[in-house]
Amino acid sequence: MTANLPETTDEAWMRHAIRLAQRAQDQGEVPVGAVVVKEGRCLGEGWNLPITHHDPTAHAEIIALRQAGLAVQNYRLLDTTLYVTLEPCVMCMGAISHARIKRLVFGAFDPKRGAVCHALHLTDAPFLNHHVEWHGGILEEACGELLRDFFRARR
C-alpha cells in the first residue's frame, strides 16, 4: 500500500502548465504549456501557438517569458522558475538563458530536439554567461501522454 503524499510545489505548477498545454491541443497546436513563477506567483503563462499566430517563435516558453517580462517591466526575470511540459528546444533555451531564469522545471524529455540534456546541453554551456538550474521528469508520464495522444490522433 502506498501513501498519498502531498503534492509538491513543482507538481502543482506543472499541473498548471499541463492545463495550458491542453489549451494548445484544443487549438490544434502541439500541446506544450509553460508558466513563469516568482515567489509563488504566476508572472506569465503560455501555450504553443505558432500555427495560430503564423509565428515560428510562438512556443509556450517564449509567450510565457514575454508576459513575465511585461509583468515585471524588465527583460531580466531574476529569481524565477519556468515550468514547461516538454524539455525546451534550442530557441527557447537561448531565451531562457538571456532572461536569466534561475530554475527550469520540465515534464517530458525530448531526446531528438531537447536542448537541456539531450540534443544539446545549453543549461551549462561554457559559452553562455548564465547557467540555469534544471530538473526534468516532473509529472513526466502525464506530460508525455498528452504529446503521444496528440501525435497518435494526427497519424
GROMACS elastic network, one bead per residue, 0.5 to 0.9 nm:
[ bonds ]
;  ai    aj funct       b0    kb
    2     5     6  0.86871   500
    4     7     6  0.88044   500
    5     8     6  0.87563   500
    7    10     6  0.81479   500
    7    11     6  0.60644   500
    7    12     6  0.65174   500
    8    11     6  0.51326   500
    8    12     6  0.62721   500
    8    13     6  0.87591   500
    9    12     6  0.50756   500
    9    13     6  0.62591   500
    9    14     6  0.84808   500
    9    40     6  0.85762   500
   10    13     6  0.53335   500
   10    14     6  0.60419   500
   10    15     6  0.86187   500
   10    83     6  0.79135   500
   10   105     6  0.74896   500
   10   138     6  0.72945   500
   11    15     6  0.61291   500
   11    16     6  0.86755   500
   11   138     6  0.64753   500
   11   139     6  0.66992   500
   12    15     6  0.51757   500
   12    16     6  0.65534   500
   12    17     6  0.88985   500
   13    17     6  0.63472   500
   13    18     6  0.86897   500
   13    35     6  0.75719   500
   13    37     6  0.83898   500
   13    83     6  0.67640   500
   14    18     6  0.61403   500
   14    19     6  0.86664   500
   14    33     6  0.88402   500
   14    34     6  0.82562   500
   14    35     6  0.82992   500
   14    83     6  0.60602   500
   14    84     6  0.69610   500
   14    85     6  0.69075   500
   14   105     6  0.81582   500
   14   106     6  0.77015   500
   14   107     6  0.73666   500
   14   138     6  0.71792   500
   14   139     6  0.71090   500
   14   143     6  0.88459   500
   15    19     6  0.63510   500
   15    20     6  0.87253   500
   15    85     6  0.89071   500
   15   139     6  0.79717   500
   15   142     6  0.89937   500
   16    19     6  0.51599   500
   16    20     6  0.64634   500
   16    21     6  0.87607   500
   16    33     6  0.82492   500
   16    34     6  0.82806   500
   16    35     6  0.76779   500
   16    83     6  0.88939   500
   17    21     6  0.61972   500
   17    22     6  0.87060   500
   17    32     6  0.77714   500
   17    34     6  0.50500   500
   17    35     6  0.60369   500
   17    45     6  0.79914   500
   17    46     6  0.82746   500
   17    47     6  0.82077   500
   17    83     6  0.67034   500
   17    84     6  0.61204   500
   17    85     6  0.62575   500
   18    22     6  0.62921   500
   18    23     6  0.88161   500
   18    31     6  0.82721   500
   18    32     6  0.73836   500
   18    33     6  0.59234   500
   18    34     6  0.80937   500
   18    84     6  0.82091   500
   18    85     6  0.63403   500
   18   142     6  0.80476   500
   18   143     6  0.67208   500
   18   146     6  0.83959   500
   19    22     6  0.50930   500
   19    23     6  0.66705   500
   19    33     6  0.73370   500
   20    23     6  0.51111   500
   20    24     6  0.67282   500
   20    25     6  0.89223   500
   20    31     6  0.80818   500
   20    32     6  0.72679   500
   20    34     6  0.70287   500
   20    35     6  0.85333   500
   20    45     6  0.78603   500
   20    46     6  0.66958   500
   20    47     6  0.55967   500
   20    48     6  0.88085   500
   20    60     6  0.87310   500
   21    24     6  0.50889   500
   21    25     6  0.64027   500
   21    26     6  0.87306   500
   21    29     6  0.88435   500
   21    30     6  0.79113   500
   21    34     6  0.77014   500
   21    46     6  0.83277   500
   21    47     6  0.56117   500
   21    48     6  0.73344   500
   21    60     6  0.82723   500
   21    85     6  0.74196   500
   21   143     6  0.87461   500
   21   146     6  0.82582   500
   22    26     6  0.61442   500
   22    27     6  0.86933   500
   22    31     6  0.58840   500
   22    32     6  0.76870   500
   22    33     6  0.77170   500
   22    47     6  0.83802   500
   22   146     6  0.79755   500
   23    26     6  0.50174   500
   23    27     6  0.64734   500
   23    28     6  0.88782   500
   23    29     6  0.84885   500
   23    31     6  0.74541   500
   23    32     6  0.88161   500
   23    33     6  0.82187   500
   23    47     6  0.69548   500
   23    48     6  0.86285   500
   24    27     6  0.51875   500
   24    28     6  0.64550   500
   24    30     6  0.63154   500
   24    31     6  0.50425   500
   24    32     6  0.67167   500
   24    33     6  0.74775   500
   24    46     6  0.89459   500
   24    47     6  0.55314   500
   24    48     6  0.55389   500
   24    49     6  0.67602   500
   24    60     6  0.88241   500
   25    28     6  0.50046   500
   25    29     6  0.50684   500
   25    30     6  0.59486   500
   25    32     6  0.81430   500
   25    48     6  0.85360   500
   25   146     6  0.87772   500
   25   150     6  0.73256   500
   26    29     6  0.73450   500
   26    31     6  0.84656   500
   27    30     6  0.88512   500
   27    49     6  0.82053   500
   27    52     6  0.77332   500
   28    31     6  0.83323   500
   28    49     6  0.89653   500
   28    51     6  0.82309   500
   28    52     6  0.85068   500
   29    32     6  0.83022   500
   29    47     6  0.86437   500
   29    48     6  0.61330   500
   29    49     6  0.62856   500
   29    50     6  0.76114   500
   29    51     6  0.67188   500
   29    52     6  0.78053   500
   30    47     6  0.88496   500
   30    48     6  0.63865   500
   30    49     6  0.83095   500
   30   147     6  0.72411   500
   30   150     6  0.72137   500
   30   151     6  0.82772   500
   31    47     6  0.73501   500
   31    48     6  0.66449   500
   31    85     6  0.84201   500
   31   143     6  0.88503   500
   31   146     6  0.68414   500
   31   147     6  0.61653   500
   31   150     6  0.73412   500
   32    46     6  0.85701   500
   32    47     6  0.56624   500
   32    48     6  0.56620   500
   32    59     6  0.79533   500
   32    60     6  0.61483   500
   32    61     6  0.86626   500
   32    84     6  0.71300   500
   32    85     6  0.56391   500
   32    86     6  0.64328   500
   32   143     6  0.84003   500
   32   146     6  0.87923   500
   32   147     6  0.80204   500
   33    45     6  0.76759   500
   33    46     6  0.58414   500
   33    48     6  0.66362   500
   33    59     6  0.86054   500
   33    60     6  0.53049   500
   33    61     6  0.74130   500
   33    64     6  0.87836   500
   33    83     6  0.82039   500
   33    84     6  0.56745   500
   33    85     6  0.57022   500
   33    86     6  0.80359   500
   34    44     6  0.83593   500
   34    45     6  0.55974   500
   34    46     6  0.53161   500
   34    47     6  0.61802   500
   34    48     6  0.87614   500
   34    59     6  0.89654   500
   34    60     6  0.53596   500
   34    61     6  0.53877   500
   34    62     6  0.87101   500
   34    63     6  0.82585   500
   34    64     6  0.61570   500
   34    65     6  0.88957   500
   34    82     6  0.69238   500
   34    83     6  0.54054   500
   34    85     6  0.66472   500
   34    86     6  0.88444   500
   34   106     6  0.89109   500
   35    42     6  0.68038   500
   35    43     6  0.76111   500
   35    44     6  0.57324   500
   35    46     6  0.64542   500
   35    47     6  0.88210   500
   35    60     6  0.83198   500
   35    61     6  0.74758   500
   35    64     6  0.57725   500
   35    65     6  0.82082   500
   35    68     6  0.88605   500
   35    81     6  0.82396   500
   35    82     6  0.57491   500
   35    83     6  0.52485   500
   35    84     6  0.66098   500
   36    41     6  0.83916   500
   36    42     6  0.58643   500
   36    43     6  0.55136   500
   36    44     6  0.51728   500
   36    45     6  0.62340   500
   36    61     6  0.85234   500
   36    64     6  0.62408   500
   36    65     6  0.68531   500
   36    67     6  0.87297   500
   36    68     6  0.65711   500
   36    77     6  0.88431   500
   36    80     6  0.66277   500
   36    81     6  0.57226   500
   36    83     6  0.64013   500
   36    84     6  0.88472   500
   36   101     6  0.88180   500
   37    40     6  0.61175   500
   37    41     6  0.53609   500
   37    43     6  0.56258   500
   37    44     6  0.73699   500
   37    45     6  0.89382   500
   37    68     6  0.85197   500
   37    79     6  0.89262   500
   37    80     6  0.55731   500
   37    81     6  0.52240   500
   37    82     6  0.63492   500
   37    83     6  0.78673   500
   38    41     6  0.53036   500
   38    42     6  0.66023   500
   38    43     6  0.68579   500
   38    77     6  0.87955   500
   38    78     6  0.86554   500
   38    79     6  0.66457   500
   38    81     6  0.64594   500
   39    42     6  0.85584   500
   39    79     6  0.83908   500
   39    80     6  0.77119   500
   42    45     6  0.73691   500
   42    68     6  0.81926   500
   43    64     6  0.80322   500
   43    65     6  0.85734   500
   43    67     6  0.69104   500
   43    69     6  0.80717   500
   43    70     6  0.87063   500
   43    71     6  0.60852   500
   43    72     6  0.77348   500
   43    80     6  0.89457   500
   44    63     6  0.78332   500
   44    65     6  0.64187   500
   44    66     6  0.73690   500
   44    69     6  0.79756   500
   44    70     6  0.85615   500
   44    71     6  0.73893   500
   45    60     6  0.75917   500
   45    61     6  0.78848   500
   45    63     6  0.67761   500
   45    65     6  0.75901   500
   45    66     6  0.88126   500
   45    67     6  0.67818   500
   45    68     6  0.76608   500
   46    49     6  0.85530   500
   46    58     6  0.89987   500
   46    59     6  0.78673   500
   46    61     6  0.65308   500
   46    62     6  0.76680   500
   46    63     6  0.50195   500
   46    65     6  0.83245   500
   46    67     6  0.82107   500
   47    58     6  0.83178   500
   47    59     6  0.66924   500
   47    61     6  0.74484   500
   47    62     6  0.89978   500
   47    63     6  0.71559   500
   47    64     6  0.78254   500
   48    51     6  0.83681   500
   48    52     6  0.88233   500
   48    58     6  0.61784   500
   48    61     6  0.80980   500
   48    62     6  0.89742   500
   48    63     6  0.80922   500
   49    52     6  0.52221   500
   49    53     6  0.58273   500
   49    54     6  0.80209   500
   49    55     6  0.76319   500
   49    56     6  0.85727   500
   49    57     6  0.86955   500
   49    58     6  0.52834   500
   49    59     6  0.62811   500
   49    60     6  0.72313   500
   49    63     6  0.86673   500
   50    53     6  0.52781   500
   50    54     6  0.54683   500
   50    56     6  0.51187   500
   50    57     6  0.65609   500
   50    59     6  0.64543   500
   51    54     6  0.50855   500
   51    55     6  0.67846   500
   51    56     6  0.77725   500
   51    58     6  0.83756   500
   52    55     6  0.78378   500
   52    58     6  0.89537   500
   53    56     6  0.83867   500
   53    58     6  0.71214   500
   54    58     6  0.82761   500
   55    58     6  0.54845   500
   55    59     6  0.87675   500
   56    59     6  0.74849   500
   57    62     6  0.69802   500
   57    63     6  0.86244   500
   57    91     6  0.79795   500
   57    92     6  0.85942   500
   58    61     6  0.81499   500
   58    62     6  0.62173   500
   58    63     6  0.62237   500
   59    62     6  0.53583   500
   59    63     6  0.63625   500
   59    64     6  0.87067   500
   59    92     6  0.76477   500
   60    63     6  0.53105   500
   60    64     6  0.61964   500
   60    65     6  0.86276   500
   60    84     6  0.78021   500
   60    92     6  0.89352   500
   61    64     6  0.51265   500
   61    65     6  0.60511   500
   61    66     6  0.85755   500
   61    82     6  0.79541   500
   61    83     6  0.85589   500
   61    84     6  0.69975   500
   61    88     6  0.78290   500
   61    92     6  0.63474   500
   61    93     6  0.89919   500
   61    95     6  0.85383   500
   61    96     6  0.81242   500
   62    65     6  0.50586   500
   62    66     6  0.61123   500
   62    67     6  0.86521   500
   62    91     6  0.88667   500
   62    92     6  0.64766   500
   62    95     6  0.72180   500
   62    96     6  0.83877   500
   63    66     6  0.51750   500
   63    67     6  0.63155   500
   63    68     6  0.86608   500
   64    67     6  0.52198   500
   64    68     6  0.61441   500
   64    69     6  0.86052   500
   64    82     6  0.85144   500
   65    68     6  0.50673   500
   65    69     6  0.60646   500
   65    70     6  0.86297   500
   65    75     6  0.84714   500
   65    77     6  0.81739   500
   65    82     6  0.84986   500
   65    95     6  0.80837   500
   65    96     6  0.78337   500
   65    99     6  0.77130   500
   66    69     6  0.51520   500
   66    70     6  0.63410   500
   66    71     6  0.86651   500
   66    75     6  0.81344   500
   67    70     6  0.51781   500
   67    71     6  0.61634   500
   67    72     6  0.88496   500
   68    72     6  0.63286   500
   68    73     6  0.82036   500
   68    74     6  0.84354   500
   68    75     6  0.83678   500
   68    77     6  0.73637   500
   69    72     6  0.54058   500
   69    73     6  0.55600   500
   69    74     6  0.51282   500
   69    75     6  0.50226   500
   69    76     6  0.71014   500
   69    77     6  0.67114   500
   69    99     6  0.84947   500
   70    74     6  0.67428   500
   70    75     6  0.79107   500
   71    74     6  0.79919   500
   72    75     6  0.81527   500
   72    76     6  0.87157   500
   72    77     6  0.78009   500
   73    76     6  0.88572   500
   74    77     6  0.70030   500
   75    98     6  0.82972   500
   75    99     6  0.59337   500
   75   100     6  0.86819   500
   76    98     6  0.74601   500
   76   100     6  0.57545   500
   76   101     6  0.78038   500
   77    80     6  0.60057   500
   77    81     6  0.88993   500
   77    99     6  0.54028   500
   77   100     6  0.57170   500
   77   101     6  0.57025   500
   77   102     6  0.80787   500
   78    81     6  0.89402   500
   78    99     6  0.75735   500
   78   100     6  0.57208   500
   78   101     6  0.59439   500
   78   102     6  0.64244   500
   79   100     6  0.80455   500
   79   101     6  0.66319   500
   79   102     6  0.52313   500
   79   103     6  0.77759   500
   80   100     6  0.82972   500
   80   101     6  0.54998   500
   80   102     6  0.54629   500
   80   103     6  0.64940   500
   80   104     6  0.86883   500
   81   101     6  0.62522   500
   81   102     6  0.60164   500
   81   104     6  0.56524   500
   81   105     6  0.72183   500
   82    96     6  0.83751   500
   82   101     6  0.69612   500
   82   102     6  0.82485   500
   82   103     6  0.63675   500
   82   105     6  0.61434   500
   82   106     6  0.81319   500
   83   103     6  0.86195   500
   83   104     6  0.61563   500
   83   106     6  0.56626   500
   83   107     6  0.81999   500
   84    87     6  0.71848   500
   84    88     6  0.76880   500
   84   104     6  0.78954   500
   84   105     6  0.64286   500
   84   107     6  0.65703   500
   84   108     6  0.87935   500
   85    88     6  0.87780   500
   85   105     6  0.84062   500
   85   106     6  0.52948   500
   85   108     6  0.60657   500
   85   109     6  0.88783   500
   85   138     6  0.84984   500
   85   139     6  0.84512   500
   85   140     6  0.79973   500
   85   142     6  0.89762   500
   85   143     6  0.55976   500
   85   144     6  0.81596   500
   86    89     6  0.88246   500
   86   106     6  0.56711   500
   86   107     6  0.54040   500
   86   109     6  0.60899   500
   86   110     6  0.67790   500
   86   114     6  0.83067   500
   86   136     6  0.88003   500
   86   140     6  0.86501   500
   86   143     6  0.71257   500
   86   144     6  0.79134   500
   86   147     6  0.89526   500
   87   105     6  0.85660   500
   87   106     6  0.56774   500
   87   107     6  0.69224   500
   87   108     6  0.61095   500
   87   109     6  0.51318   500
   87   110     6  0.55537   500
   87   111     6  0.87671   500
   87   113     6  0.83368   500
   87   114     6  0.53391   500
   87   115     6  0.71201   500
   87   116     6  0.66138   500
   87   117     6  0.83462   500
   87   118     6  0.88998   500
   87   136     6  0.74333   500
   88    91     6  0.79790   500
   88    92     6  0.57455   500
   88    93     6  0.60479   500
   88   106     6  0.80132   500
   88   109     6  0.87593   500
   88   110     6  0.79320   500
   88   113     6  0.80434   500
   88   114     6  0.56268   500
   88   115     6  0.59262   500
   88   116     6  0.67206   500
   89    92     6  0.53819   500
   89    93     6  0.61112   500
   89    94     6  0.86628   500
   89   110     6  0.84795   500
   89   113     6  0.58870   500
   89   114     6  0.50903   500
   89   115     6  0.50215   500
   89   116     6  0.78080   500
   89   119     6  0.89146   500
   89   120     6  0.87374   500
   90    93     6  0.50731   500
   90    94     6  0.61853   500
   90    95     6  0.87526   500
   90   113     6  0.77150   500
   90   114     6  0.72252   500
   90   115     6  0.51045   500
   90   116     6  0.83171   500
   90   119     6  0.89477   500
   90   120     6  0.75649   500
   90   122     6  0.77485   500
   91    94     6  0.52528   500
   91    95     6  0.65194   500
   91    96     6  0.87521   500
   91   115     6  0.86290   500
   92    95     6  0.50664   500
   92    96     6  0.60294   500
   92    97     6  0.85479   500
   92   115     6  0.84942   500
   93    97     6  0.60619   500
   93    98     6  0.85268   500
   93   115     6  0.65536   500
   93   116     6  0.74472   500
   93   122     6  0.67206   500
   93   123     6  0.75444   500
   94    97     6  0.52369   500
   94    98     6  0.62132   500
   94    99     6  0.85854   500
   94   122     6  0.79409   500
   95    98     6  0.50582   500
   95    99     6  0.59900   500
   95   100     6  0.85574   500
   96    99     6  0.51690   500
   96   100     6  0.63472   500
   96   101     6  0.56968   500
   96   102     6  0.89323   500
   96   104     6  0.84839   500
   96   132     6  0.81138   500
   97   100     6  0.51135   500
   97   101     6  0.63293   500
   97   102     6  0.87456   500
   97   122     6  0.85392   500
   97   123     6  0.76978   500
   97   128     6  0.77865   500
   97   129     6  0.84032   500
   97   130     6  0.60076   500
   97   131     6  0.69901   500
   97   132     6  0.68467   500
   98   101     6  0.78968   500
   98   130     6  0.76409   500
   99   102     6  0.89898   500
  100   103     6  0.89720   500
  100   130     6  0.65636   500
  100   131     6  0.81446   500
  100   132     6  0.76477   500
  101   104     6  0.71866   500
  101   130     6  0.87869   500
  101   131     6  0.87578   500
  101   132     6  0.65524   500
  101   133     6  0.86085   500
  102   130     6  0.89161   500
  102   131     6  0.79399   500
  102   132     6  0.55434   500
  102   133     6  0.62509   500
  102   134     6  0.86462   500
  103   132     6  0.56793   500
  103   134     6  0.55971   500
  103   135     6  0.80801   500
  104   132     6  0.67135   500
  104   133     6  0.61022   500
  104   135     6  0.64251   500
  104   136     6  0.82088   500
  105   133     6  0.85385   500
  105   134     6  0.56701   500
  105   136     6  0.57721   500
  105   137     6  0.81380   500
  105   138     6  0.71950   500
  106   109     6  0.77380   500
  106   134     6  0.79520   500
  106   135     6  0.65281   500
  106   137     6  0.62568   500
  106   138     6  0.61638   500
  106   139     6  0.84958   500
  106   140     6  0.80556   500
  107   135     6  0.86821   500
  107   136     6  0.57336   500
  107   139     6  0.55094   500
  107   141     6  0.78839   500
  107   142     6  0.80717   500
  107   143     6  0.56762   500
  107   144     6  0.75168   500
  108   136     6  0.71395   500
  108   137     6  0.57349   500
  108   138     6  0.76228   500
  108   139     6  0.77142   500
  108   141     6  0.72292   500
  108   142     6  0.83187   500
  108   143     6  0.55494   500
  108   144     6  0.52361   500
  108   145     6  0.89720   500
  108   147     6  0.88937   500
  109   114     6  0.69363   500
  109   116     6  0.89630   500
  109   117     6  0.83871   500
  109   118     6  0.80472   500
  109   136     6  0.69889   500
  109   137     6  0.68622   500
  109   140     6  0.76508   500
  109   144     6  0.80439   500
  110   113     6  0.57017   500
  110   115     6  0.83159   500
  110   116     6  0.89878   500
  110   117     6  0.86836   500
  110   118     6  0.69235   500
  110   119     6  0.82953   500
  111   114     6  0.58255   500
  111   117     6  0.82294   500
  111   118     6  0.52059   500
  111   119     6  0.65024   500
  112   118     6  0.70172   500
  112   119     6  0.59824   500
  113   118     6  0.70793   500
  113   119     6  0.54255   500
  113   120     6  0.78177   500
  114   117     6  0.65435   500
  114   118     6  0.51914   500
  114   119     6  0.54083   500
  114   120     6  0.65590   500
  114   121     6  0.83316   500
  115   118     6  0.60601   500
  115   119     6  0.56659   500
  115   121     6  0.54842   500
  115   122     6  0.58369   500
  115   123     6  0.79495   500
  116   119     6  0.78032   500
  116   120     6  0.61094   500
  116   122     6  0.55346   500
  116   123     6  0.57321   500
  116   124     6  0.85977   500
  116   134     6  0.80846   500
  116   136     6  0.89790   500
  117   120     6  0.61026   500
  117   122     6  0.77287   500
  117   123     6  0.80595   500
  118   121     6  0.65764   500
  120   123     6  0.89102   500
  120   125     6  0.89452   500
  121   124     6  0.65315   500
  121   125     6  0.63620   500
  122   126     6  0.85740   500
  122   128     6  0.80390   500
  122   131     6  0.81815   500
  122   132     6  0.85438   500
  123   128     6  0.85581   500
  123   130     6  0.81688   500
  123   131     6  0.53819   500
  123   132     6  0.50319   500
  123   133     6  0.70612   500
  123   134     6  0.75127   500
  124   127     6  0.86279   500
  124   128     6  0.74821   500
  124   130     6  0.78906   500
  124   131     6  0.51319   500
  124   132     6  0.68628   500
  124   133     6  0.85156   500
  125   128     6  0.56881   500
  125   129     6  0.85431   500
  125   130     6  0.87682   500
  125   131     6  0.74957   500
  126   129     6  0.75255   500
  126   131     6  0.87782   500
  128   131     6  0.70976   500
  135   138     6  0.75455   500
  136   140     6  0.78896   500
  137   141     6  0.81101   500
  137   143     6  0.89162   500
  138   141     6  0.84280   500
  138   143     6  0.85517   500
  139   142     6  0.55618   500
  139   143     6  0.62738   500
  139   144     6  0.85577   500
  140   143     6  0.51789   500
  140   144     6  0.58569   500
  140   145     6  0.83560   500
  141   144     6  0.51396   500
  141   145     6  0.59079   500
  141   146     6  0.85711   500
  142   145     6  0.51935   500
  142   146     6  0.63221   500
  142   147     6  0.89149   500
  143   146     6  0.53821   500
  143   147     6  0.67089   500
  143   148     6  0.88832   500
  144   147     6  0.52261   500
  144   148     6  0.61079   500
  144   149     6  0.85523   500
  145   149     6  0.58988   500
  145   150     6  0.83646   500
  146   149     6  0.53344   500
  146   150     6  0.62231   500
  146   151     6  0.88590   500
  147   150     6  0.50962   500
  147   151     6  0.63104   500
  147   152     6  0.84718   500
  148   151     6  0.53552   500
  148   152     6  0.59099   500
  148   153     6  0.85210   500
  149   152     6  0.50412   500
  149   153     6  0.60998   500
  149   154     6  0.87013   500
  150   153     6  0.53578   500
  150   154     6  0.65435   500
  151   154     6  0.50435   500
  151   155     6  0.64833   500
  152   155     6  0.54558   500
